[in-house]
Amino acid sequence: MKKIIILLFVLKVCVSCDKEFLDTDPQSTINTDQLAKSASSNEALINGIYTALRSYGLAIGGNHEDYGHKSVLSAMDMMSNDMLTTKSSWYGSFYNYLGRQQTSVRSRLVWNTYYPQIKSANLVLAAIPSNITDEKLKAVRGQALALRGYFYFMLARTYGPTYVGNETKLCVPIYTEITVVGKARSTSNEVYTLIENDLKESIELLSGFERKNNDAINQNVAEAFLAEVYLEMGKYSEAATLAHSARESYELLTEKEWLTGFYDIKSKETMWGATITSGTTTFVASFFAHFDNTNEDGYAGGMGIYKNIDKNLYNSISDTDFRKKAFVAPAGSLIYPGLPAYANIKFRDPTITSGHYIYLRSSEMYYVEAESLARSGNETAAKQVLYEITVTRDPVYTLSTNSGTALINEIILQKRIELWGEGCAWYDMKRLGVSLTRDYPGSNHSDFGKFNIPAGSNEFIFQMPQAEMDANPLMVQNPL
């Protein structure tokens, strides 16, 4: 079965590769003078970044776990308490934490996904000055800043320590100009200052910008990025305000919509994502090939490399909460009788090859807002925000009576349930100082990933990729 899948992948990619798919670094055909005068040229560079974020093989090469931003979000979730894979195969190196080590090719997935795109963003930002008045160029600069700020945030959360209390510790190198010379690592404070400034300016520049579709970043998405950053930085009042503003114009999904499969970028909660078509699909090197357990043409459903929910988390979901239907019950599924207990049926692509990627949903902002309100002392408002979203998922849910740590724990639990498999769990574990706990009585985790790691361990920080260590004499490695 595996040989058939891989052969089909190679044949289809060879047939469908077009210039847009392959050309993710269009700098060779556009000079700085052209960029400074041309909105279309700058837009081409930004669109090239968006293309790269859903393309195959740009970070690792020839690795079916490498299909852009969505693959990074998936890999990080595989390192959390909440998800497991049933076979030591694709994503197994993230699940067993060997992928974070410098000698593993997986250690460069995050690095090589974002730094090349930062280079493209820097080219746009060098061409469009901050005092630009042309509305089209303002929107392009705003997108470039939002992308660069968010990319540095992803790098900082992966290769650096948590922010609060570690402001002076080494994080990642900062590149704001085009250069081939490697730089030393900056401190967390320096990196987060750049992130904050980029996102603040982007929010201003994107005011009034109307995107054609959810593939592009608009002001709401930039606000969501900065809300996430402020939550990490402990700026809770600012995080709450931005999260509320970011989500305000979006409606929540109904039960029917929530259980559809999360394959449609036009879903009313989708803030940002990638449209996948028959011409841009990456087939088995794709999110749904790995995470749609119902698809017999993919790795998950076809080869039994199932992606399942942690038993403890499943048991924590109320029986009246429709989100529990997104996972196979211990007694099995009548609709999918071949799937094991706890298998996820949350992610399903009925198109087989053209399921869209959803990077960010507005529902995440409810939890950012609620946690930030609770931590800033406004528990009454925090409970109300939590109620607003939870009652739409569980009709018998009532306003929380918890306070203090118990309230925050409830918010985080609901966030884990809502956003399972969407790239939040491991980063939240790291930020909150939560230990990895997979080896417990009755655990359903696979043997090769059934172990525990204490909170604050070095293993919650990726090592710098070996190629970077070899090429950059200024680079300092993280502990093993």
C-alpha positions in Angstrom: 0.0 0.0 0.0 2.8 2.4 0.9 4.6 1.8 -2.4 1.4 2.6 -4.3 0.8 5.8 -2.3 4.4 7.1 -2.9 4.4 6.2 -6.6 1.1 8.0 -7.1 2.5 11.0 -5.3 5.6 11.2 -7.5 3.6 10.8 -10.7 1.0 13.4 -9.8 3.5 15.9 -8.6 5.5 15.6 -11.8 2.4 16.2 -13.8 0.9 19.0 -11.7 4.0 21.0 -10.8 3.6 24.5 -12.3 5.7 27.7 -12.0 3.6 29.0 -9.1 4.2 25.8 -7.1 7.9 25.7 -7.7 8.8 29.4 -7.7 8.8 30.3 -4.0 11.8 32.8 -4.2 10.9 35.2 -7.0 13.7 37.6 -6.1 15.8 36.8 -9.1 13.4 38.5 -11.5 12.4 41.6 -9.5 14.9 44.3 -8.6 14.6 46.8 -5.8 13.8 49.7 -8.1 10.9 47.8 -9.6 9.6 46.9 -6.1 9.7 50.4 -4.9 7.3 51.5 -7.6 5.2 48.5 -8.3 2.4 47.3 -6.1 1.9 44.3 -8.4 5.6 43.2 -8.0 5.3 43.5 -4.2 2.1 41.6 -4.2 3.8 38.9 -6.2 6.4 38.5 -3.5 3.7 38.3 -0.8 1.8 35.8 -2.8 5.0 33.8 -3.1 5.2 33.6 0.6 1.6 32.4 0.9 2.3 29.8 -1.8 5.4 28.6 0.1 3.4 28.2 3.3 1.4 25.4 1.7 4.0 23.9 -0.5 5.8 20.5 -0.3 9.5 19.9 0.4 10.8 23.4 0.9 12.0 22.9 4.5 13.4 19.3 4.6 13.0 18.1 1.0 11.6 14.7 0.0 9.9 14.4 3.4 6.1 13.9 3.4 5.8 15.7 6.8 7.0 18.9 5.1 4.1 20.7 3.5 4.4 24.2 5.0 2.9 26.0 7.9 0.2 23.4 8.5 2.9 20.7 8.8 4.6 22.7 11.5 1.4 23.2 13.5 0.8 19.4 13.2 4.3 18.5 14.3 4.1 20.6 17.4 0.8 19.1 18.4 2.3 15.6 18.0 4.7 16.6 20.9 1.9 17.4 23.3 0.0 15.3 25.8 -3.1 15.5 23.7 -2.3 13.6 20.5 -0.7 10.2 19.7 0.2 8.3 16.6 -0.3 4.5 16.5 2.8 3.6 14.5 6.5 4.7 14.6 6.4 6.2 11.1 5.6 9.7 9.8 5.5 12.2 12.7 7.0 9.6 15.0 10.1 11.6 15.4 8.1 14.5 16.8 6.0 12.2 18.9 9.1 10.7 20.6 11.0 14.0 20.8 14.0 12.9 18.7 13.0 15.4 16.0 14.0 18.3 18.2 17.7 17.2 18.3 20.2 18.9 16.0 21.1 15.7 14.2 17.6 15.0 13.1 16.4 16.5 9.8 13.1 17.3 11.5 14.9 19.9 13.6 15.0 22.1 10.6 11.3 21.9 9.7 10.4 25.1 11.6 13.7 26.8 10.8 13.5 26.3 7.1 9.8 26.9 6.8 10.1 30.5 8.2 13.5 32.0 7.7 13.4 31.9 3.8 10.0 33.6 4.0 11.4 36.2 6.3 14.0 36.9 3.6 11.2 37.6 1.1 9.3 39.7 3.6 12.5 41.8 4.2 12.8 42.4 0.5 9.3 43.9 0.4 9.9 45.9 3.5 13.1 47.3 2.1 11.3 48.5 -1.0 8.2 50.0 0.7 9.1 52.7 3.3 7.1 53.1 6.6 5.8 56.5 5.5 4.2 55.1 2.3 0.9 56.8 1.3 -0.2 54.6 -1.6 -3.0 52.4 -0.2 -2.1 49.3 -2.2 1.5 49.5 -1.1 0.4 50.2 2.5 -1.6 46.9 2.5 1.4 45.0 1.0 3.8 46.4 3.7 1.2 45.6 6.3 1.0 42.0 5.2 4.8 41.7 5.0 5.2 43.0 8.6 2.4 40.7 9.9 4.0 37.7 8.3 7.6 38.6 9.5 6.4 39.2 13.0 4.4 35.9 13.1 7.3 33.9 11.6 9.6 35.2 14.3 7.0 34.3 16.9 6.9 30.7 15.6 10.7 30.5 15.6 11.0 32.1 19.1 8.5 29.7 20.6 10.2 26.7 19.1 14.0 27.4 19.4 13.9 29.8 22.3 12.7 29.7 26.0 9.3 31.0 27.2 9.3 34.7 27.4 8.3 35.6 30.9 11.4 35.4 33.2 13.7 34.6 30.3 13.8 37.9 28.6 17.7 38.1 28.6 18.2 34.5 27.5 19.2 33.6 23.9 16.4 33.2 21.4 16.9 33.2 17.6 18.9 35.4 15.2 17.2 38.5 13.8 17.5 39.3 10.1 15.8 42.5 9.0 17.9 43.0 5.9 19.0 40.8 3.0 22.3 39.1 3.9 24.2 35.9 3.4 26.1 36.4 6.6 24.9 34.4 9.6 24.2 36.3 12.8 24.4 35.5 16.4 21.3 34.7 18.5 19.4 37.7 19.9 17.8 37.7 23.3 14.2 36.9 23.8 13.5 40.6 24.6 15.1 41.7 21.4 13.2 39.2 19.3 9.9 39.9 20.9 10.4 43.7 20.6 10.8 43.2 16.8 7.7 40.9 16.8 5.6 43.4 18.7 6.7 46.4 16.6 6.1 44.5 13.3 2.6 43.5 14.4 1.6 46.9 15.8 2.6 48.6 12.6 0.9 46.0 10.5 -2.4 46.5 12.3 -2.3 50.2 11.5 -1.4 49.7 7.8 -4.0 47.0 7.3 -6.9 49.2 8.4 -9.5 49.3 5.7 -7.7 46.6 3.6 -10.2 44.1 2.2 -8.7 40.8 1.1 -10.0 38.7 -1.7 -10.1 35.5 0.4 -8.9 34.0 3.6 -5.5 33.1 2.1 -4.3 36.6 2.8 -3.7 38.3 6.1 -6.0 41.2 7.1 -6.2 43.5 10.1 -8.2 40.9 12.2 -5.5 38.2 11.6 -2.7 40.6 12.5 -4.7 41.5 15.7 -5.0 37.8 16.5 -1.2 37.3 16.0 -0.4 40.1 18.4 -3.0 38.8 20.9 -1.1 35.5 21.0 2.2 37.3 21.4 0.9 39.4 24.3 -0.4 36.3 26.0 3.1 34.8 25.7 4.6 38.1 27.0 2.2 38.4 30.0 0.6 41.6 28.7 -2.8 40.3 29.5 -4.9 43.4 29.3 -3.6 44.1 25.8 -4.1 40.5 24.8 -7.7 40.5 25.9 -8.5 43.7 24.0 -6.9 42.5 20.7 -8.4 39.0 20.9 -11.9 40.5 21.3 -11.3 42.8 18.4 -9.9 40.0 16.2 -12.9 37.7 16.7 -15.7 40.3 16.8 -16.8 40.0 13.2 -16.8 36.2 13.1 -19.8 33.9 13.9 -19.3 30.6 15.8 -19.8 27.3 14.0 -23.0 25.3 14.6 -22.7 21.6 15.6 -23.3 20.5 12.0 -20.7 23.0 10.7 -18.1 22.0 13.4 -18.4 18.3 12.6 -18.1 18.8 8.8 -14.3 18.0 8.7 -12.4 21.3 8.8 -11.4 21.1 5.2 -13.1 24.3 3.8 -11.3 27.7 4.1 -14.7 29.4 3.6 -15.9 28.2 6.9 -17.2 31.2 8.9 -14.7 30.8 11.7 -11.7 30.7 9.4 -9.5 33.7 9.9 -6.5 32.5 7.8 -5.7 29.5 5.8 -4.7 28.2 2.4 -6.8 27.2 -0.6 -5.8 23.8 -2.0 -6.8 23.0 -5.6 -6.2 20.1 -8.0 -3.3 22.1 -9.3 -1.7 22.9 -6.0 -2.4 19.7 -4.0 0.6 17.9 -2.6 -1.3 14.6 -2.3 0.1 12.3 0.4 2.5 15.0 1.5 -0.4 16.9 3.0 -2.3 17.4 6.3 -5.3 15.3 5.5 -3.1 12.4 4.2 -1.6 12.3 7.7 -4.5 13.3 9.9 -7.7 12.1 8.1 -8.1 8.6 9.6 -11.1 8.0 7.4 -9.2 8.4 4.1 -7.9 5.0 2.8 -5.7 6.7 0.2 -3.6 8.5 2.9 -1.1 7.4 5.4 -3.5 7.6 8.4 -6.5 5.7 7.0 -4.6 3.7 4.4 -1.7 2.5 6.4 -3.1 2.6 9.9 -0.8 5.4 11.1 -3.8 6.8 13.0 -3.7 10.1 14.8 -5.8 9.7 18.0 -6.8 11.7 21.1 -5.3 11.1 24.5 -7.6 9.0 26.6 -7.5 11.4 29.6 -8.5 14.4 27.4 -11.2 12.4 25.7 -12.7 11.4 29.1 -12.6 15.1 30.2 -15.1 16.0 27.4 -18.7 16.2 28.7 -21.0 13.6 27.1 -23.3 16.5 26.2 -20.6 18.3 24.3 -20.9 17.6 20.6 -17.1 17.9 20.2 -16.8 14.4 21.7 -18.4 13.1 18.5 -15.1 14.1 16.7 -13.4 11.0 18.2 -14.2 7.3 18.1 -15.7 6.2 21.4 -14.2 3.2 23.3 -17.1 1.1 22.1 -16.2 1.9 18.5 -17.9 3.7 15.6 -20.9 2.5 13.5 -20.0 4.9 10.7 -16.2 4.0 10.8 -16.1 0.5 12.1 -12.5 -0.1 11.1 -11.1 2.7 13.3 -9.7 2.1 16.7 -11.0 3.7 19.9 -10.1 7.4 20.4 -9.3 7.8 16.7 -9.9 11.3 15.5 -12.7 11.8 12.9 -12.5 15.6 13.4 -10.4 16.1 10.3 -12.0 14.7 7.1 -11.5 15.6 3.5 -14.3 14.5 1.3 -12.5 15.8 -1.8 -9.7 13.2 -1.0 -6.9 15.5 -2.4 -8.0 19.1 -2.2 -8.9 19.8 1.4 -8.0 23.3 2.4 -5.7 24.2 5.2 -7.1 26.2 8.1 -4.3 27.9 10.0 -6.3 30.1 12.4 -9.9 30.0 13.7 -11.7 32.8 15.5 -12.7 30.4 18.3 -9.0 30.5 19.5 -9.5 34.1 20.3 -12.2 33.4 22.8 -9.7 31.4 24.9 -7.0 33.9 24.6 -9.4 36.6 25.7 -10.8 34.6 28.5 -7.4 33.5 29.9 -6.1 37.1 29.6 -9.1 38.5 31.4 -8.8 36.0 34.2 -5.1 36.7 34.6 -5.6 40.4 34.7 -8.2 40.2 37.5 -11.5 40.4 35.6 -12.9 37.0 36.3 -16.5 38.0 35.8 -15.8 38.9 32.2 -13.5 35.9 31.7 -16.3 33.5 32.7 -18.8 35.3 30.4 -16.4 34.9 27.4 -15.8 31.3 28.2 -19.6 30.7 28.5 -20.3 32.4 25.1 -18.3 29.8 23.2 -18.7 26.7 25.4 -22.5 26.8 25.5 -22.5 26.6 21.7 -20.6 23.3 22.0 -22.3 22.0 25.1 -25.9 23.2 25.5 -26.1 22.2 29.2 -23.0 24.2 30.1 -23.6 26.8 32.7 -21.5 29.9 33.8 -18.4 28.7 35.5 -18.2 28.9 39.3 -14.5 28.5 39.4 -12.0 31.2 40.3 -8.2 31.6 40.4 -6.2 28.7 39.1 -9.2 26.5 38.7 -10.8 29.0 36.3 -7.7 29.3 34.2 -7.4 25.5 34.2 -11.0 25.3 32.9 -10.3 27.8 30.2 -7.2 25.8 29.1 -9.1 22.5 29.1 -11.8 23.9 26.9 -9.2 25.3 24.6 -7.5 21.9 24.3 -10.8 20.3 23.4 -11.8 22.9 20.9 -8.5 23.3 19.1 -7.3 19.6 19.3 -4.9 19.1 16.4 -4.8 22.7 15.3 -1.3 23.6 16.6 -1.9 25.1 20.1 -1.4 22.3 22.6 2.4 22.0 22.8 3.1 25.7 22.7 0.6 26.2 25.5 2.2 23.4 27.5 5.6 25.1 27.2 4.1 28.6 28.0 2.2 27.3 31.0 4.9 25.0 32.4 3.0 21.8 32.0 4.8 18.5 32.1 4.5 15.9 29.4 2.5 13.1 31.0 1.8 10.1 28.8 2.8 7.2 31.0 -0.1 6.9 33.4 -2.4 4.0 34.4 -4.6 3.1 31.5 -2.7 5.3 29.0 -3.5 4.8 25.4 -0.3 6.3 24.2 2.0 4.1 21.9 5.0 2.5 23.6 7.5 4.5 21.7 6.0 7.7 22.9 4.8 6.6 26.4 7.1 8.6 28.6 7.0 11.7 30.8 9.1 14.9 30.7 9.1 17.3 33.6 8.0 20.9 33.0 10.8 23.3 32.2 13.0 20.5 30.7 15.4 21.4 27.9 13.4 19.0 25.8 10.7 21.7 25.4 13.2 23.7 23.3 14.4 22.6 19.9 18.1 22.5 19.1 19.4 24.5 16.3 19.6 22.5 13.1 22.9 20.8 12.3 23.2 22.7 9.0 22.9 26.0 10.8 25.5 25.0 13.3 27.9 24.0 10.5 27.3 27.2 8.4 27.1 29.9 11.1 30.2 30.2 13.4 28.3 32.6 15.6 25.5 30.2 16.4 25.3 28.9 20.0 23.5 25.5 20.5 20.7 24.8 22.9 21.3 22.0 25.5 20.3 18.4 24.5 
